[in-house]
Amino acid sequence: MTNKELLKKNEELEKRILKLEGIKKTIPEIPTYSFSRIRDKELKKLVNIKKNLDESIFEEWLNNKITINEETFDFLDTLLTENRKLISTYNEDELKMYFIAPILNKVKFLSYKDEVRGFYEAALSYETDRFIFNGNVDFVFAKGLVDCEKPYFFIQEFKKAEEFGNPRPQLLAEMISAVELNKTKTIRGAFLTGAIWNFVILEKLGKDKYQYFISKVFNSTNIEDLKEIYRNLQFVKKEIIEIVRQEKLK
């Protein structure tokens, strides 16, 4: 190939590159929203989501018949006695390590037989042609022992030290992602604001259309409320394990 031919080929190649770059610039980048930073106003711009005030949907869950034996009561009572005066002063990691994690460990979100367990800081991502949700979730009970394969239940904590402190839209974005990824219609979760727990149910109504329900408040510094929190977690664990077992039979 002569120098003249080589120069002409280089010119053609440069034109193609410039054309491709021009095409790339005209394609809008899909905005990404982190679970830990998303706010109500952003979530409502992306999807049609409304709160349903009907609390009857929680009747089976919150009025479950799970009993707490003496050993479990002593455990919860001791845990509360040791932490109650300090809970309001704990940062996020301290609240998790000293108070929340012991409760979750006692519930035992782990079954080797059913191949499910609880994951902390698990990565999750859901992408549409208009937006992307991604990030690490505080806690998720999911299918899988090594990797988080299919999420079923989320707990979102309050990050007191951060600007983006409302855990509700963060939890809802995670639940929307899971409903879409799992191709299901409903999912359960919970969010914490310090010592206060709320349980949540999200339902898919149509394309990018959802409703959610929030339970009454449970104050974990009150032993009776703490017992109810424990029973509610046990109920959702048992329900999800049954779902996993049914899925294996299909």
DOMI-142256 format. One line per field, with one value per residue (C-alpha): residue in one letter; x, y, z; residue number from 1. Coordinates in pm, 1 decimal. Layout:
<pts>
r (a / ...)
east (X / ...)
north (Y / ...)
up (Z / ...)
k (NUM / ...)
</pts>
This chain:
<pts>
r (m / t / n / k / e / l / l / k / k / n / e / e / l / e / k / r / i / l / k / l / e / g / i / k / k / t / i / p / e / i / p / t / y / s / f / s / r / i / r / d / k / e / l / k / k / l / v / n / i / k / k / n / l / d / e / s / i / f / e / e / w / l / n / n / k / i / t / i / n / e / e / t / f / d / f / l / d / t / l / l / t / e / n / r / k / l / i / s / t / y / n / e / d / e / l / k / m / y / f / i / a / p / i / l / n / k / v / k / f / l / s / y / k / d / e / v / r / g / f / y / e / a / a / l / s / y / e / t / d / r / f / i / f / n / g / n / v / d / f / v / f / a / k / g / l / v / d / c / e / k / p / y / f / f / i / q / e / f / k / k / a / e / e / f / g / n / p / r / p / q / l / l / a / e / m / i / s / a / v / e / l / n / k / t / k / t / i / r / g / a / f / l / t / g / a / i / w / n / f / v / i / l / e / k / l / g / k / d / k / y / q / y / f / i / s / k / v / f / n / s / t / n / i / e / d / l / k / e / i / y / r / n / l / q / f / v / k / k / e / i / i / e / i / v / r / q / e / k / l / k)
east (0.0 / 137.0 / 164.3 / -116.2 / -347.8 / -255.1 / -334.3 / -669.9 / -754.0 / -660.7 / -883.9 / -1176.8 / -1114.9 / -1108.3 / -1439.3 / -1598.1 / -1471.7 / -1606.8 / -1940.7 / -1963.4 / -1872.5 / -2142.6 / -2400.2 / -2288.1 / -2328.3 / -2688.2 / -2783.9 / -2892.0 / -2727.9 / -2969.4 / -2972.9 / -2863.4 / -3009.4 / -2840.8 / -3064.5 / -2891.0 / -2949.4 / -3284.8 / -3554.6 / -3933.7 / -3957.5 / -3714.2 / -3891.1 / -4230.0 / -4094.6 / -3969.4 / -4268.0 / -4633.2 / -4629.5 / -4886.1 / -4938.2 / -5249.4 / -5379.6 / -5566.0 / -5385.5 / -5602.2 / -5343.3 / -5118.6 / -5372.1 / -5221.6 / -4862.9 / -4887.5 / -5144.7 / -4947.7 / -4964.7 / -4591.8 / -4503.2 / -4191.3 / -4043.5 / -3883.0 / -3529.3 / -3606.0 / -3784.8 / -3481.6 / -3256.3 / -3465.6 / -3505.6 / -3130.9 / -3050.3 / -3286.8 / -3160.1 / -2801.4 / -2875.4 / -3191.1 / -3020.5 / -2762.8 / -2975.7 / -3047.0 / -2670.9 / -2559.4 / -2438.8 / -2553.7 / -2280.6 / -2319.8 / -2697.2 / -2648.9 / -2374.4 / -2502.1 / -2878.0 / -3012.8 / -2770.9 / -2825.4 / -3202.0 / -3158.0 / -2914.5 / -3167.1 / -3437.6 / -3180.1 / -3221.4 / -3023.1 / -3122.4 / -2865.9 / -3141.5 / -3345.4 / -3038.0 / -3142.8 / -2975.9 / -2956.4 / -2707.3 / -2559.2 / -2452.7 / -2554.3 / -2530.3 / -2856.7 / -2930.7 / -3245.5 / -3232.2 / -3504.8 / -3484.6 / -3548.4 / -3355.0 / -3127.3 / -3157.0 / -2843.9 / -2632.2 / -2580.6 / -2880.9 / -2852.1 / -3005.7 / -3187.1 / -3319.7 / -3257.4 / -3216.9 / -2853.9 / -2582.0 / -2272.2 / -2436.4 / -2758.5 / -2958.7 / -3319.9 / -3425.8 / -3741.2 / -3734.1 / -3546.1 / -3459.9 / -3346.8 / -3182.1 / -3174.4 / -2838.3 / -2834.0 / -2500.4 / -2601.2 / -2803.8 / -3023.7 / -3178.7 / -3531.3 / -3518.9 / -3869.5 / -3799.3 / -3472.6 / -3658.0 / -3930.4 / -3672.6 / -3519.6 / -3860.1 / -3957.6 / -3631.3 / -3693.5 / -4054.5 / -3942.5 / -3637.9 / -3836.5 / -4133.9 / -4374.2 / -4656.3 / -4576.7 / -4289.8 / -4236.7 / -3985.1 / -3915.4 / -3744.3 / -3592.0 / -3555.0 / -3335.6 / -3535.9 / -3858.8 / -3961.9 / -4225.5 / -4316.4 / -4400.5 / -4581.7 / -4540.8 / -4771.7 / -4727.5 / -5046.3 / -4921.7 / -4628.9 / -4429.6 / -4733.6 / -4722.0 / -4888.7 / -4738.9 / -4869.8 / -4695.3 / -4771.5 / -4820.6 / -4507.8 / -4310.6 / -4077.1 / -3795.6 / -3707.3 / -4036.5 / -4013.8 / -4366.5 / -4299.2 / -3962.6 / -4133.9 / -4377.0 / -4089.1 / -3925.1 / -4249.1 / -4308.4 / -3957.4 / -4006.5 / -4336.2 / -4190.6 / -3892.4 / -4118.7 / -4342.5 / -4049.5 / -3896.6 / -4231.5 / -4234.1 / -3882.1 / -3985.2 / -4288.5 / -4074.2 / -3842.9 / -4139.9 / -4236.9)
north (0.0 / 340.4 / 638.1 / 810.1 / 510.1 / 479.0 / 846.3 / 809.4 / 503.7 / 686.9 / 979.1 / 741.6 / 575.5 / 912.1 / 1007.6 / 683.6 / 741.1 / 1097.1 / 971.9 / 706.5 / 959.3 / 1190.8 / 912.9 / 826.7 / 1188.2 / 1197.1 / 893.3 / 1017.7 / 844.4 / 651.1 / 814.0 / 596.2 / 621.6 / 471.4 / 294.7 / 473.7 / 821.5 / 816.8 / 1052.3 / 1054.4 / 1318.9 / 1130.4 / 797.6 / 950.0 / 1100.3 / 759.9 / 540.3 / 574.3 / 480.8 / 560.2 / 475.6 / 272.5 / 345.0 / 14.7 / -168.7 / -482.8 / -628.6 / -681.2 / -887.4 / -1228.5 / -1107.7 / -898.0 / -1118.3 / -1436.0 / -1717.9 / -1768.9 / -1821.8 / -1709.3 / -1955.2 / -1858.7 / -1883.0 / -1642.3 / -1401.6 / -1397.3 / -1331.2 / -1034.9 / -898.2 / -913.0 / -759.5 / -471.6 / -416.7 / -392.7 / -154.7 / 47.3 / 351.4 / 369.5 / 302.7 / 673.0 / 746.7 / 459.9 / 534.8 / 307.3 / 46.6 / 34.6 / -4.2 / -287.1 / -470.6 / -435.4 / -454.2 / -542.5 / -818.9 / -1020.1 / -1014.1 / -1126.5 / -1397.5 / -1520.0 / -1535.3 / -1733.6 / -1625.6 / -1927.5 / -2266.3 / -2484.6 / -2727.4 / -2461.4 / -2268.8 / -1931.7 / -1686.7 / -1323.7 / -1101.5 / -775.0 / -511.5 / -729.7 / -573.4 / -525.8 / -363.4 / -309.3 / -137.3 / -0.8 / 211.1 / 522.4 / 466.7 / 235.2 / 146.6 / 2.4 / -15.0 / -229.5 / -312.2 / -309.0 / -654.2 / -895.5 / -1247.2 / -1418.5 / -1742.4 / -1848.9 / -1934.3 / -1791.7 / -1533.1 / -1336.1 / -1496.5 / -1395.4 / -1134.7 / -1190.6 / -958.7 / -634.4 / -439.1 / -81.5 / 108.9 / 476.8 / 636.1 / 906.6 / 1054.9 / 1104.2 / 1370.7 / 1111.8 / 987.7 / 876.2 / 496.6 / 456.9 / 557.9 / 366.1 / 51.5 / 102.0 / 130.6 / -197.6 / -366.3 / -239.8 / -378.0 / -716.8 / -740.3 / -669.7 / -897.2 / -1181.0 / -1121.8 / -1129.0 / -903.0 / -848.1 / -835.9 / -759.4 / -544.0 / -328.0 / 1.8 / 136.7 / 487.2 / 438.6 / 218.9 / 248.3 / -31.1 / -24.1 / -325.3 / -271.3 / -455.0 / -345.8 / -456.3 / -415.2 / -289.0 / -250.1 / -129.1 / 111.1 / 134.3 / 28.6 / 71.1 / 19.4 / -32.5 / 65.5 / -103.5 / 57.1 / 164.7 / -79.3 / 71.4 / -177.0 / -16.1 / -156.2 / -527.2 / -605.6 / -435.8 / -609.8 / -946.0 / -855.7 / -752.9 / -1089.5 / -1279.9 / -1078.4 / -1159.8 / -1528.3 / -1526.8 / -1375.0 / -1613.1 / -1918.7 / -1784.9 / -1723.6 / -2064.8 / -2218.8 / -2011.5 / -2133.8 / -2494.1 / -2454.1 / -2299.0 / -2601.7 / -2830.2 / -2643.1)
up (0.0 / -103.6 / 132.4 / -55.5 / -14.5 / 352.0 / 417.1 / 244.2 / 454.5 / 774.1 / 674.1 / 614.9 / 951.6 / 1128.6 / 967.0 / 1088.0 / 1442.2 / 1445.1 / 1315.0 / 1586.8 / 1854.9 / 1723.3 / 1740.3 / 2093.0 / 2205.4 / 2081.4 / 2293.5 / 2638.5 / 2932.1 / 3153.3 / 3499.3 / 3790.8 / 4140.6 / 4443.8 / 4695.4 / 4981.2 / 4835.4 / 4656.4 / 4785.0 / 4771.8 / 4500.2 / 4274.9 / 4324.9 / 4243.2 / 3920.2 / 3806.1 / 3894.4 / 3987.7 / 4355.3 / 4625.1 / 4989.5 / 5072.7 / 5423.5 / 5462.5 / 5745.0 / 5720.0 / 5481.3 / 5786.2 / 5984.7 / 5911.7 / 5943.7 / 6259.6 / 6433.3 / 6378.6 / 6634.6 / 6676.2 / 7041.8 / 7224.8 / 7470.9 / 7800.7 / 7665.3 / 7379.3 / 7612.8 / 7844.5 / 7546.5 / 7426.6 / 7778.0 / 7844.0 / 7504.7 / 7572.1 / 7926.4 / 7801.7 / 7513.5 / 7586.3 / 7739.7 / 7459.0 / 7150.0 / 7091.0 / 7095.7 / 6869.5 / 6518.2 / 6237.2 / 6279.3 / 6656.6 / 6631.6 / 6382.9 / 6572.5 / 6927.8 / 6883.4 / 6537.0 / 6435.1 / 6757.6 / 6691.2 / 6328.3 / 6436.0 / 6692.0 / 6424.8 / 6225.5 / 5865.3 / 5748.1 / 5611.1 / 5438.5 / 5344.2 / 5165.5 / 5045.3 / 5186.2 / 5421.8 / 5523.7 / 5339.8 / 5463.9 / 5209.7 / 4914.3 / 4567.7 / 4379.0 / 4042.7 / 3836.2 / 3496.2 / 3268.6 / 2955.0 / 3172.2 / 3495.4 / 3691.1 / 4059.9 / 4216.0 / 4526.7 / 4834.4 / 5053.3 / 5432.9 / 5484.9 / 5258.0 / 5315.2 / 4984.9 / 4796.8 / 4778.3 / 5027.5 / 4857.9 / 4630.8 / 4675.4 / 4395.1 / 4458.9 / 4719.0 / 4925.2 / 5228.7 / 5297.4 / 5610.6 / 5555.7 / 5838.3 / 5918.8 / 5841.6 / 6105.8 / 5996.5 / 5633.0 / 5456.8 / 5287.0 / 5609.0 / 5512.1 / 5486.5 / 5336.1 / 4970.1 / 4989.9 / 5098.2 / 4836.1 / 4555.1 / 4671.6 / 4687.9 / 4340.6 / 4203.9 / 4364.9 / 4242.3 / 3886.8 / 3896.9 / 4058.1 / 3824.9 / 4121.3 / 4237.9 / 4604.9 / 4852.6 / 5222.0 / 5402.5 / 5706.9 / 5775.8 / 6095.0 / 6227.0 / 6531.7 / 6769.6 / 6566.6 / 6328.0 / 6052.2 / 5841.7 / 5475.3 / 5196.4 / 4833.9 / 4552.5 / 4177.4 / 4009.7 / 3652.3 / 3446.5 / 3668.4 / 3898.4 / 4266.0 / 4601.5 / 4945.1 / 5295.4 / 5619.7 / 5949.8 / 6287.3 / 6472.7 / 6686.5 / 6946.3 / 7005.3 / 7341.7 / 7471.8 / 7556.4 / 7434.6 / 7101.2 / 7077.2 / 7122.1 / 6842.1 / 6614.5 / 6678.0 / 6605.7 / 6286.7 / 6162.0 / 6241.6 / 6052.8 / 5736.5 / 5751.4 / 5771.7 / 5493.5 / 5259.0 / 5325.9 / 5230.7 / 4908.6 / 4825.8 / 4883.0 / 4657.5 / 4385.9 / 4393.3 / 4325.5 / 4007.5)
k (1 / 2 / 3 / 4 / 5 / 6 / 7 / 8 / 9 / 10 / 11 / 12 / 13 / 14 / 15 / 16 / 17 / 18 / 19 / 20 / 21 / 22 / 23 / 24 / 25 / 26 / 27 / 28 / 29 / 30 / 31 / 32 / 33 / 34 / 35 / 36 / 37 / 38 / 39 / 40 / 41 / 42 / 43 / 44 / 45 / 46 / 47 / 48 / 49 / 50 / 51 / 52 / 53 / 54 / 55 / 56 / 57 / 58 / 59 / 60 / 61 / 62 / 63 / 64 / 65 / 66 / 67 / 68 / 69 / 70 / 71 / 72 / 73 / 74 / 75 / 76 / 77 / 78 / 79 / 80 / 81 / 82 / 83 / 84 / 85 / 86 / 87 / 88 / 89 / 90 / 91 / 92 / 93 / 94 / 95 / 96 / 97 / 98 / 99 / 100 / 101 / 102 / 103 / 104 / 105 / 106 / 107 / 108 / 109 / 110 / 111 / 112 / 113 / 114 / 115 / 116 / 117 / 118 / 119 / 120 / 121 / 122 / 123 / 124 / 125 / 126 / 127 / 128 / 129 / 130 / 131 / 132 / 133 / 134 / 135 / 136 / 137 / 138 / 139 / 140 / 141 / 142 / 143 / 144 / 145 / 146 / 147 / 148 / 149 / 150 / 151 / 152 / 153 / 154 / 155 / 156 / 157 / 158 / 159 / 160 / 161 / 162 / 163 / 164 / 165 / 166 / 167 / 168 / 169 / 170 / 171 / 172 / 173 / 174 / 175 / 176 / 177 / 178 / 179 / 180 / 181 / 182 / 183 / 184 / 185 / 186 / 187 / 188 / 189 / 190 / 191 / 192 / 193 / 194 / 195 / 196 / 197 / 198 / 199 / 200 / 201 / 202 / 203 / 204 / 205 / 206 / 207 / 208 / 209 / 210 / 211 / 212 / 213 / 214 / 215 / 216 / 217 / 218 / 219 / 220 / 221 / 222 / 223 / 224 / 225 / 226 / 227 / 228 / 229 / 230 / 231 / 232 / 233 / 234 / 235 / 236 / 237 / 238 / 239 / 240 / 241 / 242 / 243 / 244 / 245 / 246 / 247 / 248 / 249 / 250)
</pts>
